[in-house]
Amino acid sequence: MKVNTQGQILDSQDQPLPGLYAAGEMVGGLYYVKYAGGVGLTAGSVLGRISGAHAAALANRATA
């Protein structure tokens, strides 16, 4: 799955799909084959926080 720096899932033209986010091991290309334990949790926490903040900002703009 391809995402941008806000965690939004991108379509085949690299455009974000509105309201659709991914984090952690759902995001492809971070690691291949072997990686240290807990890496998926860390990636999920970091990108999850970024994605959540972005989604909240969009929601606030929509209701303002």
PDB file of N, H, CA, C and O in Angstrom:
ATOM      1  N   MET A   1       0.843  -1.162   0.000  1.00  0.00           N
ATOM      2  CA  MET A   1       0.000   0.000   0.000  1.00  0.00           C
ATOM      3  C   MET A   1       0.892   1.230   0.000  1.00  0.00           C
ATOM      4  O   MET A   1       1.859   1.306   0.759  1.00  0.00           O
ATOM      5  N   LYS A   2       0.567   2.187  -0.849  1.00  0.00           N
ATOM      6  H   LYS A   2      -0.218   2.126  -1.465  1.00  0.00           H
ATOM      7  CA  LYS A   2       1.367   3.407  -0.953  1.00  0.00           C
ATOM      8  C   LYS A   2       0.666   4.531  -0.205  1.00  0.00           C
ATOM      9  O   LYS A   2      -0.533   4.754  -0.378  1.00  0.00           O
ATOM     10  N   VAL A   3       1.431   5.246   0.638  1.00  0.00           N
ATOM     11  H   VAL A   3       2.404   5.065   0.779  1.00  0.00           H
ATOM     12  CA  VAL A   3       0.882   6.351   1.427  1.00  0.00           C
ATOM     13  C   VAL A   3       1.757   7.585   1.268  1.00  0.00           C
ATOM     14  O   VAL A   3       2.915   7.495   0.860  1.00  0.00           O
ATOM     15  N   ASN A   4       1.177   8.749   1.601  1.00  0.00           N
ATOM     16  H   ASN A   4       0.236   8.822   1.933  1.00  0.00           H
ATOM     17  CA  ASN A   4       1.966   9.975   1.615  1.00  0.00           C
ATOM     18  C   ASN A   4       2.470  10.234   3.034  1.00  0.00           C
ATOM     19  O   ASN A   4       2.293   9.398   3.921  1.00  0.00           O
ATOM     20  N   THR A   5       3.099  11.391   3.248  1.00  0.00           N
ATOM     21  H   THR A   5       3.243  12.069   2.528  1.00  0.00           H
ATOM     22  CA  THR A   5       3.685  11.678   4.560  1.00  0.00           C
ATOM     23  C   THR A   5       2.649  11.927   5.647  1.00  0.00           C
ATOM     24  O   THR A   5       2.998  11.974   6.826  1.00  0.00           O
ATOM     25  N   GLN A   6       1.368  12.089   5.271  1.00  0.00           N
ATOM     26  H   GLN A   6       1.084  12.051   4.313  1.00  0.00           H
ATOM     27  CA  GLN A   6       0.294  12.226   6.251  1.00  0.00           C
ATOM     28  C   GLN A   6      -0.393  10.888   6.522  1.00  0.00           C
ATOM     29  O   GLN A   6      -1.352  10.831   7.292  1.00  0.00           O
ATOM     30  N   GLY A   7       0.086   9.818   5.900  1.00  0.00           N
ATOM     31  H   GLY A   7       0.865   9.864   5.274  1.00  0.00           H
ATOM     32  CA  GLY A   7      -0.498   8.502   6.101  1.00  0.00           C
ATOM     33  C   GLY A   7      -1.717   8.222   5.238  1.00  0.00           C
ATOM     34  O   GLY A   7      -2.356   7.182   5.402  1.00  0.00           O
ATOM     35  N   GLN A   8      -2.058   9.125   4.320  1.00  0.00           N
ATOM     36  H   GLN A   8      -1.540   9.970   4.187  1.00  0.00           H
ATOM     37  CA  GLN A   8      -3.206   8.909   3.432  1.00  0.00           C
ATOM     38  C   GLN A   8      -2.847   7.867   2.378  1.00  0.00           C
ATOM     39  O   GLN A   8      -1.749   7.897   1.823  1.00  0.00           O
ATOM     40  N   ILE A   9      -3.760   6.955   2.104  1.00  0.00           N
ATOM     41  H   ILE A   9      -4.653   6.930   2.555  1.00  0.00           H
ATOM     42  CA  ILE A   9      -3.545   5.967   1.057  1.00  0.00           C
ATOM     43  C   ILE A   9      -3.699   6.651  -0.294  1.00  0.00           C
ATOM     44  O   ILE A   9      -4.618   7.442  -0.502  1.00  0.00           O
ATOM     45  N   LEU A  10      -2.786   6.335  -1.209  1.00  0.00           N
ATOM     46  H   LEU A  10      -2.039   5.692  -1.040  1.00  0.00           H
ATOM     47  CA  LEU A  10      -2.770   6.959  -2.522  1.00  0.00           C
ATOM     48  C   LEU A  10      -3.342   6.020  -3.580  1.00  0.00           C
ATOM     49  O   LEU A  10      -3.189   4.801  -3.495  1.00  0.00           O
ATOM     50  N   ASP A  11      -4.004   6.609  -4.583  1.00  0.00           N
ATOM     51  H   ASP A  11      -4.128   7.599  -4.652  1.00  0.00           H
ATOM     52  CA  ASP A  11      -4.531   5.817  -5.689  1.00  0.00           C
ATOM     53  C   ASP A  11      -3.435   5.603  -6.736  1.00  0.00           C
ATOM     54  O   ASP A  11      -2.277   5.944  -6.494  1.00  0.00           O
ATOM     55  N   SER A  12      -3.786   5.046  -7.884  1.00  0.00           N
ATOM     56  H   SER A  12      -4.727   4.768  -8.081  1.00  0.00           H
ATOM     57  CA  SER A  12      -2.798   4.730  -8.922  1.00  0.00           C
ATOM     58  C   SER A  12      -2.177   5.978  -9.551  1.00  0.00           C
ATOM     59  O   SER A  12      -1.135   5.881 -10.201  1.00  0.00           O
ATOM     60  N   GLN A  13      -2.799   7.150  -9.369  1.00  0.00           N
ATOM     61  H   GLN A  13      -3.644   7.228  -8.841  1.00  0.00           H
ATOM     62  CA  GLN A  13      -2.228   8.411  -9.857  1.00  0.00           C
ATOM     63  C   GLN A  13      -1.554   9.196  -8.724  1.00  0.00           C
ATOM     64  O   GLN A  13      -1.288  10.391  -8.855  1.00  0.00           O
ATOM     65  N   ASP A  14      -1.285   8.504  -7.611  1.00  0.00           N
ATOM     66  H   ASP A  14      -1.501   7.533  -7.504  1.00  0.00           H
ATOM     67  CA  ASP A  14      -0.646   9.107  -6.433  1.00  0.00           C
ATOM     68  C   ASP A  14      -1.449  10.248  -5.823  1.00  0.00           C
ATOM     69  O   ASP A  14      -0.877  11.178  -5.256  1.00  0.00           O
ATOM     70  N   GLN A  15      -2.771  10.179  -5.938  1.00  0.00           N
ATOM     71  H   GLN A  15      -3.236   9.423  -6.399  1.00  0.00           H
ATOM     72  CA  GLN A  15      -3.661  11.151  -5.306  1.00  0.00           C
ATOM     73  C   GLN A  15      -4.243  10.517  -4.044  1.00  0.00           C
ATOM     74  O   GLN A  15      -4.607   9.341  -4.064  1.00  0.00           O
ATOM     75  N   PRO A  16      -4.339  11.277  -2.937  1.00  0.00           N
ATOM     76  CA  PRO A  16      -4.886  10.700  -1.703  1.00  0.00           C
ATOM     77  C   PRO A  16      -6.361  10.347  -1.829  1.00  0.00           C
ATOM     78  O   PRO A  16      -7.144  11.090  -2.420  1.00  0.00           O
ATOM     79  N   LEU A  17      -6.725   9.206  -1.267  1.00  0.00           N
ATOM     80  H   LEU A  17      -6.089   8.602  -0.787  1.00  0.00           H
ATOM     81  CA  LEU A  17      -8.123   8.792  -1.207  1.00  0.00           C
ATOM     82  C   LEU A  17      -8.726   9.432   0.045  1.00  0.00           C
ATOM     83  O   LEU A  17      -8.272   9.145   1.152  1.00  0.00           O
ATOM     84  N   PRO A  18      -9.731  10.287  -0.104  1.00  0.00           N
ATOM     85  CA  PRO A  18     -10.274  11.048   1.030  1.00  0.00           C
ATOM     86  C   PRO A  18     -10.722  10.146   2.184  1.00  0.00           C
ATOM     87  O   PRO A  18     -11.497   9.209   1.995  1.00  0.00           O
ATOM     88  N   GLY A  19     -10.217  10.452   3.377  1.00  0.00           N
ATOM     89  H   GLY A  19      -9.588  11.213   3.530  1.00  0.00           H
ATOM     90  CA  GLY A  19     -10.649   9.747   4.580  1.00  0.00           C
ATOM     91  C   GLY A  19     -10.073   8.365   4.771  1.00  0.00           C
ATOM     92  O   GLY A  19     -10.497   7.655   5.683  1.00  0.00           O
ATOM     93  N   LEU A  20      -9.105   7.943   3.935  1.00  0.00           N
ATOM     94  H   LEU A  20      -8.760   8.519   3.195  1.00  0.00           H
ATOM     95  CA  LEU A  20      -8.547   6.597   4.038  1.00  0.00           C
ATOM     96  C   LEU A  20      -7.071   6.686   4.411  1.00  0.00           C
ATOM     97  O   LEU A  20      -6.272   7.270   3.679  1.00  0.00           O
ATOM     98  N   TYR A  21      -6.713   6.099   5.559  1.00  0.00           N
ATOM     99  H   TYR A  21      -7.362   5.625   6.154  1.00  0.00           H
ATOM    100  CA  TYR A  21      -5.362   6.169   6.095  1.00  0.00           C
ATOM    101  C   TYR A  21      -4.837   4.769   6.390  1.00  0.00           C
ATOM    102  O   TYR A  21      -5.611   3.824   6.539  1.00  0.00           O
ATOM    103  N   ALA A  22      -3.516   4.646   6.473  1.00  0.00           N
ATOM    104  H   ALA A  22      -2.887   5.414   6.352  1.00  0.00           H
ATOM    105  CA  ALA A  22      -2.877   3.388   6.856  1.00  0.00           C
ATOM    106  C   ALA A  22      -1.685   3.708   7.754  1.00  0.00           C
ATOM    107  O   ALA A  22      -1.082   4.777   7.656  1.00  0.00           O
ATOM    108  N   ALA A  23      -1.361   2.766   8.621  1.00  0.00           N
ATOM    109  H   ALA A  23      -1.850   1.897   8.700  1.00  0.00           H
ATOM    110  CA  ALA A  23      -0.213   2.947   9.513  1.00  0.00           C
ATOM    111  C   ALA A  23       0.370   1.583   9.844  1.00  0.00           C
ATOM    112  O   ALA A  23      -0.283   0.557   9.655  1.00  0.00           O
ATOM    113  N   GLY A  24       1.601   1.576  10.339  1.00  0.00           N
ATOM    114  H   GLY A  24       2.132   2.409  10.493  1.00  0.00           H
ATOM    115  CA  GLY A  24       2.245   0.347  10.778  1.00  0.00           C
ATOM    116  C   GLY A  24       2.593  -0.577   9.628  1.00  0.00           C
ATOM    117  O   GLY A  24       3.057  -0.128   8.580  1.00  0.00           O
ATOM    118  N   GLU A  25       2.369  -1.861   9.824  1.00  0.00           N
ATOM    119  H   GLU A  25       1.992  -2.225  10.676  1.00  0.00           H
ATOM    120  CA  GLU A  25       2.771  -2.851   8.833  1.00  0.00           C
ATOM    121  C   GLU A  25       1.910  -2.819   7.574  1.00  0.00           C
ATOM    122  O   GLU A  25       2.255  -3.467   6.586  1.00  0.00           O
ATOM    123  N   MET A  26       0.788  -2.075   7.582  1.00  0.00           N
ATOM    124  H   MET A  26       0.508  -1.548   8.384  1.00  0.00           H
ATOM    125  CA  MET A  26      -0.026  -1.902   6.374  1.00  0.00           C
ATOM    126  C   MET A  26       0.705  -1.051   5.338  1.00  0.00           C
ATOM    127  O   MET A  26       0.420  -1.130   4.143  1.00  0.00           O
ATOM    128  N   VAL A  27       1.640  -0.245   5.807  1.00  0.00           N
ATOM    129  H   VAL A  27       1.871  -0.181   6.778  1.00  0.00           H
ATOM    130  CA  VAL A  27       2.389   0.637   4.925  1.00  0.00           C
ATOM    131  C   VAL A  27       3.542  -0.166   4.340  1.00  0.00           C
ATOM    132  O   VAL A  27       4.416  -0.627   5.074  1.00  0.00           O
ATOM    133  N   GLY A  28       3.546  -0.332   3.042  1.00  0.00           N
ATOM    134  H   GLY A  28       2.836   0.042   2.446  1.00  0.00           H
ATOM    135  CA  GLY A  28       4.590  -1.118   2.394  1.00  0.00           C
ATOM    136  C   GLY A  28       5.894  -0.369   2.256  1.00  0.00           C
ATOM    137  O   GLY A  28       5.931   0.860   2.301  1.00  0.00           O
ATOM    138  N   GLY A  29       6.951  -1.114   2.089  1.00  0.00           N
ATOM    139  H   GLY A  29       6.921  -2.113   2.053  1.00  0.00           H
ATOM    140  CA  GLY A  29       8.247  -0.526   1.793  1.00  0.00           C
ATOM    141  C   GLY A  29       9.073  -0.103   2.991  1.00  0.00           C
ATOM    142  O   GLY A  29      10.182   0.402   2.815  1.00  0.00           O
ATOM    143  N   LEU A  30       8.569  -0.292   4.214  1.00  0.00           N
ATOM    144  H   LEU A  30       7.668  -0.702   4.357  1.00  0.00           H
ATOM    145  CA  LEU A  30       9.380   0.093   5.365  1.00  0.00           C
ATOM    146  C   LEU A  30      10.491  -0.922   5.617  1.00  0.00           C
ATOM    147  O   LEU A  30      11.645  -0.537   5.805  1.00  0.00           O
ATOM    148  N   TYR A  31      10.164  -2.191   5.623  1.00  0.00           N
ATOM    149  H   TYR A  31       9.227  -2.504   5.470  1.00  0.00           H
ATOM    150  CA  TYR A  31      11.132  -3.247   5.904  1.00  0.00           C
ATOM    151  C   TYR A  31      10.838  -4.462   5.047  1.00  0.00           C
ATOM    152  O   TYR A  31       9.688  -4.715   4.689  1.00  0.00           O
ATOM    153  N   TYR A  32      11.868  -5.206   4.722  1.00  0.00           N
ATOM    154  H   TYR A  32      12.803  -5.001   5.013  1.00  0.00           H
ATOM    155  CA  TYR A  32      11.715  -6.443   3.954  1.00  0.00           C
ATOM    156  C   TYR A  32      12.354  -7.592   4.717  1.00  0.00           C
ATOM    157  O   TYR A  32      13.340  -7.393   5.427  1.00  0.00           O
ATOM    158  N   VAL A  33      11.816  -8.762   4.582  1.00  0.00           N
ATOM    159  H   VAL A  33      11.015  -8.924   4.006  1.00  0.00           H
ATOM    160  CA  VAL A  33      12.308 -10.027   5.130  1.00  0.00           C
ATOM    161  C   VAL A  33      12.379  -9.977   6.648  1.00  0.00           C
ATOM    162  O   VAL A  33      11.390 -10.294   7.309  1.00  0.00           O
ATOM    163  N   LYS A  34      13.511  -9.591   7.224  1.00  0.00           N
ATOM    164  H   LYS A  34      14.314  -9.333   6.687  1.00  0.00           H
ATOM    165  CA  LYS A  34      13.676  -9.607   8.681  1.00  0.00           C
ATOM    166  C   LYS A  34      13.810  -8.183   9.218  1.00  0.00           C
ATOM    167  O   LYS A  34      14.435  -7.317   8.605  1.00  0.00           O
ATOM    168  N   TYR A  35      13.206  -7.976  10.374  1.00  0.00           N
ATOM    169  H   TYR A  35      12.699  -8.679  10.873  1.00  0.00           H
ATOM    170  CA  TYR A  35      13.360  -6.696  11.058  1.00  0.00           C
ATOM    171  C   TYR A  35      13.217  -6.936  12.547  1.00  0.00           C
ATOM    172  O   TYR A  35      12.658  -7.945  12.977  1.00  0.00           O
ATOM    173  N   ALA A  36      13.719  -6.014  13.314  1.00  0.00           N
ATOM    174  H   ALA A  36      14.173  -5.195  12.965  1.00  0.00           H
ATOM    175  CA  ALA A  36      13.705  -6.157  14.771  1.00  0.00           C
ATOM    176  C   ALA A  36      12.283  -6.158  15.311  1.00  0.00           C
ATOM    177  O   ALA A  36      11.418  -5.446  14.802  1.00  0.00           O
ATOM    178  N   GLY A  37      12.046  -6.954  16.337  1.00  0.00           N
ATOM    179  H   GLY A  37      12.748  -7.532  16.751  1.00  0.00           H
ATOM    180  CA  GLY A  37      10.725  -6.989  16.970  1.00  0.00           C
ATOM    181  C   GLY A  37      10.323  -5.617  17.492  1.00  0.00           C
ATOM    182  O   GLY A  37      11.154  -4.874  18.013  1.00  0.00           O
ATOM    183  N   GLY A  38       9.070  -5.294  17.352  1.00  0.00           N
ATOM    184  H   GLY A  38       8.395  -5.898  16.929  1.00  0.00           H
ATOM    185  CA  GLY A  38       8.568  -4.013  17.830  1.00  0.00           C
ATOM    186  C   GLY A  38       8.617  -2.903  16.802  1.00  0.00           C
ATOM    187  O   GLY A  38       8.062  -1.827  17.025  1.00  0.00           O
ATOM    188  N   VAL A  39       9.273  -3.148  15.679  1.00  0.00           N
ATOM    189  H   VAL A  39       9.723  -4.022  15.498  1.00  0.00           H
ATOM    190  CA  VAL A  39       9.384  -2.115  14.654  1.00  0.00           C
ATOM    191  C   VAL A  39       8.005  -1.764  14.099  1.00  0.00           C
ATOM    192  O   VAL A  39       7.702  -0.591  13.879  1.00  0.00           O
ATOM    193  N   GLY A  40       7.169  -2.782  13.871  1.00  0.00           N
ATOM    194  H   GLY A  40       7.415  -3.735  14.049  1.00  0.00           H
ATOM    195  CA  GLY A  40       5.819  -2.524  13.365  1.00  0.00           C
ATOM    196  C   GLY A  40       4.999  -1.694  14.343  1.00  0.00           C
ATOM    197  O   GLY A  40       4.212  -0.842  13.932  1.00  0.00           O
ATOM    198  N   LEU A  41       5.185  -1.944  15.647  1.00  0.00           N
ATOM    199  H   LEU A  41       5.825  -2.637  15.981  1.00  0.00           H
ATOM    200  CA  LEU A  41       4.472  -1.163  16.658  1.00  0.00           C
ATOM    201  C   LEU A  41       4.939   0.291  16.653  1.00  0.00           C
ATOM    202  O   LEU A  41       4.130   1.212  16.772  1.00  0.00           O
ATOM    203  N   THR A  42       6.235   0.485  16.515  1.00  0.00           N
ATOM    204  H   THR A  42       6.892  -0.263  16.418  1.00  0.00           H
ATOM    205  CA  THR A  42       6.772   1.844  16.475  1.00  0.00           C
ATOM    206  C   THR A  42       6.285   2.582  15.233  1.00  0.00           C
ATOM    207  O   THR A  42       5.852   3.732  15.311  1.00  0.00           O
ATOM    208  N   ALA A  43       6.362   1.906  14.081  1.00  0.00           N
ATOM    209  H   ALA A  43       6.714   0.972  14.017  1.00  0.00           H
ATOM    210  CA  ALA A  43       5.890   2.530  12.844  1.00  0.00           C
ATOM    211  C   ALA A  43       4.405   2.858  12.940  1.00  0.00           C
ATOM    212  O   ALA A  43       3.971   3.913  12.478  1.00  0.00           O
ATOM    213  N   GLY A  44       3.627   1.965  13.533  1.00  0.00           N
ATOM    214  H   GLY A  44       3.979   1.108  13.908  1.00  0.00           H
ATOM    215  CA  GLY A  44       2.197   2.218  13.704  1.00  0.00           C
ATOM    216  C   GLY A  44       1.924   3.387  14.625  1.00  0.00           C
ATOM    217  O   GLY A  44       1.016   4.181  14.379  1.00  0.00           O
ATOM    218  N   SER A  45       2.706   3.493  15.683  1.00  0.00           N
ATOM    219  H   SER A  45       3.443   2.848  15.882  1.00  0.00           H
ATOM    220  CA  SER A  45       2.519   4.597  16.625  1.00  0.00           C
ATOM    221  C   SER A  45       2.861   5.939  15.997  1.00  0.00           C
ATOM    222  O   SER A  45       2.111   6.906  16.129  1.00  0.00           O
ATOM    223  N   VAL A  46       3.985   5.991  15.321  1.00  0.00           N
ATOM    224  H   VAL A  46       4.594   5.206  15.214  1.00  0.00           H
ATOM    225  CA  VAL A  46       4.434   7.258  14.732  1.00  0.00           C
ATOM    226  C   VAL A  46       3.508   7.693  13.595  1.00  0.00           C
ATOM    227  O   VAL A  46       2.980   8.805  13.616  1.00  0.00           O
ATOM    228  N   LEU A  47       3.309   6.818  12.602  1.00  0.00           N
ATOM    229  H   LEU A  47       3.737   5.914  12.585  1.00  0.00           H
ATOM    230  CA  LEU A  47       2.461   7.203  11.474  1.00  0.00           C
ATOM    231  C   LEU A  47       0.999   7.299  11.895  1.00  0.00           C
ATOM    232  O   LEU A  47       0.245   8.091  11.330  1.00  0.00           O
ATOM    233  N   GLY A  48       0.596   6.510  12.870  1.00  0.00           N
ATOM    234  H   GLY A  48       1.208   5.867  13.329  1.00  0.00           H
ATOM    235  CA  GLY A  48      -0.771   6.611  13.386  1.00  0.00           C
ATOM    236  C   GLY A  48      -1.042   7.966  14.008  1.00  0.00           C
ATOM    237  O   GLY A  48      -2.123   8.529  13.836  1.00  0.00           O
ATOM    238  N   ARG A  49      -0.077   8.484  14.722  1.00  0.00           N
ATOM    239  H   ARG A  49       0.802   8.027  14.862  1.00  0.00           H
ATOM    240  CA  ARG A  49      -0.236   9.813  15.339  1.00  0.00           C
ATOM    241  C   ARG A  49      -0.305  10.900  14.272  1.00  0.00           C
ATOM    242  O   ARG A  49      -1.131  11.809  14.351  1.00  0.00           O
ATOM    243  N   ILE A  50       0.569  10.798  13.276  1.00  0.00           N
ATOM    244  H   ILE A  50       1.240  10.059  13.212  1.00  0.00           H
ATOM    245  CA  ILE A  50       0.565  11.768  12.177  1.00  0.00           C
ATOM    246  C   ILE A  50      -0.762  11.703  11.421  1.00  0.00           C
ATOM    247  O   ILE A  50      -1.376  12.730  11.134  1.00  0.00           O
ATOM    248  N   SER A  51      -1.195  10.482  11.103  1.00  0.00           N
ATOM    249  H   SER A  51      -0.697   9.647  11.336  1.00  0.00           H
ATOM    250  CA  SER A  51      -2.455  10.299  10.373  1.00  0.00           C
ATOM    251  C   SER A  51      -3.635  10.828  11.174  1.00  0.00           C
ATOM    252  O   SER A  51      -4.521  11.479  10.621  1.00  0.00           O
ATOM    253  N   GLY A  52      -3.649  10.554  12.464  1.00  0.00           N
ATOM    254  H   GLY A  52      -2.929  10.025  12.914  1.00  0.00           H
ATOM    255  CA  GLY A  52      -4.739  11.019  13.322  1.00  0.00           C
ATOM    256  C   GLY A  52      -4.812  12.533  13.385  1.00  0.00           C
ATOM    257  O   GLY A  52      -5.897  13.113  13.336  1.00  0.00           O
ATOM    258  N   ALA A  53      -3.658  13.170  13.493  1.00  0.00           N
ATOM    259  H   ALA A  53      -2.777  12.699  13.532  1.00  0.00           H
ATOM    260  CA  ALA A  53      -3.623  14.634  13.536  1.00  0.00           C
ATOM    261  C   ALA A  53      -4.121  15.219  12.215  1.00  0.00           C
ATOM    262  O   ALA A  53      -4.854  16.208  12.207  1.00  0.00           O
ATOM    263  N   HIS A  54      -3.724  14.613  11.112  1.00  0.00           N
ATOM    264  H   HIS A  54      -3.128  13.810  11.118  1.00  0.00           H
ATOM    265  CA  HIS A  54      -4.160  15.093   9.797  1.00  0.00           C
ATOM    266  C   HIS A  54      -5.663  14.903   9.627  1.00  0.00           C
ATOM    267  O   HIS A  54      -6.349  15.805   9.146  1.00  0.00           O
ATOM    268  N   ALA A  55      -6.176  13.748  10.013  1.00  0.00           N
ATOM    269  H   ALA A  55      -5.619  13.016  10.404  1.00  0.00           H
ATOM    270  CA  ALA A  55      -7.609  13.488   9.893  1.00  0.00           C
ATOM    271  C   ALA A  55      -8.423  14.434  10.783  1.00  0.00           C
ATOM    272  O   ALA A  55      -9.487  14.906  10.382  1.00  0.00           O
ATOM    273  N   ALA A  56      -7.923  14.707  11.981  1.00  0.00           N
ATOM    274  H   ALA A  56      -7.058  14.324  12.306  1.00  0.00           H
ATOM    275  CA  ALA A  56      -8.621  15.621  12.885  1.00  0.00           C
ATOM    276  C   ALA A  56      -8.650  17.040  12.318  1.00  0.00           C
ATOM    277  O   ALA A  56      -9.661  17.735  12.426  1.00  0.00           O
ATOM    278  N   ALA A  57      -7.545  17.467  11.716  1.00  0.00           N
ATOM    279  H   ALA A  57      -6.724  16.903  11.628  1.00  0.00           H
ATOM    280  CA  ALA A  57      -7.497  18.808  11.111  1.00  0.00           C
ATOM    281  C   ALA A  57      -8.488  18.914   9.954  1.00  0.00           C
ATOM    282  O   ALA A  57      -9.163  19.932   9.799  1.00  0.00           O
ATOM    283  N   LEU A  58      -8.572  17.863   9.147  1.00  0.00           N
ATOM    284  H   LEU A  58      -8.024  17.036   9.273  1.00  0.00           H
ATOM    285  CA  LEU A  58      -9.559  17.864   8.060  1.00  0.00           C
ATOM    286  C   LEU A  58     -10.987  17.891   8.597  1.00  0.00           C
ATOM    287  O   LEU A  58     -11.842  18.591   8.054  1.00  0.00           O
ATOM    288  N   ALA A  59     -11.245  17.143   9.646  1.00  0.00           N
ATOM    289  H   ALA A  59     -10.551  16.575  10.087  1.00  0.00           H
ATOM    290  CA  ALA A  59     -12.585  17.123  10.238  1.00  0.00           C
ATOM    291  C   ALA A  59     -12.938  18.490  10.821  1.00  0.00           C
ATOM    292  O   ALA A  59     -14.071  18.950  10.680  1.00  0.00           O
ATOM    293  N   ASN A  60     -11.987  19.131  11.466  1.00  0.00           N
ATOM    294  H   ASN A  60     -11.066  18.757  11.580  1.00  0.00           H
ATOM    295  CA  ASN A  60     -12.235  20.458  12.036  1.00  0.00           C
ATOM    296  C   ASN A  60     -12.529  21.486  10.951  1.00  0.00           C
ATOM    297  O   ASN A  60     -13.390  22.347  11.131  1.00  0.00           O
ATOM    298  N   ARG A  61     -11.820  21.403   9.826  1.00  0.00           N
ATOM    299  H   ARG A  61     -11.120  20.703   9.681  1.00  0.00           H
ATOM    300  CA  ARG A  61     -12.075  22.323   8.712  1.00  0.00           C
ATOM    301  C   ARG A  61     -13.459  22.085   8.112  1.00  0.00           C
ATOM    302  O   ARG A  61     -14.130  23.026   7.688  1.00  0.00           O
ATOM    303  N   ALA A  62     -13.877  20.827   8.079  1.00  0.00           N
ATOM    304  H   ALA A  62     -13.332  20.062   8.423  1.00  0.00           H
ATOM    305  CA  ALA A  62     -15.173  20.483   7.486  1.00  0.00           C
ATOM    306  C   ALA A  62     -16.334  20.995   8.337  1.00  0.00           C
ATOM    307  O   ALA A  62     -17.398  21.310   7.804  1.00  0.00           O
ATOM    308  N   THR A  63     -16.141  21.082   9.656  1.00  0.00           N
ATOM    309  H   THR A  63     -15.277  20.827  10.090  1.00  0.00           H
ATOM    310  CA  THR A  63     -17.221  21.524  10.532  1.00  0.00           C
ATOM    311  C   THR A  63     -17.178  23.022  10.807  1.00  0.00           C
ATOM    312  O   THR A  63     -18.125  23.575  11.367  1.00  0.00           O
ATOM    313  N   ALA A  64     -16.087  23.687  10.418  1.00  0.00           N
ATOM    314  H   ALA A  64     -15.318  23.238   9.963  1.00  0.00           H
ATOM    315  CA  ALA A  64     -15.958  25.128  10.687  1.00  0.00           C
ATOM    316  C   ALA A  64     -16.683  25.968   9.675  1.00  0.00           C
ATOM    317  O   ALA A  64     -16.667  27.196   9.766  1.00  0.00           O
TER     318      ALA A  64
END
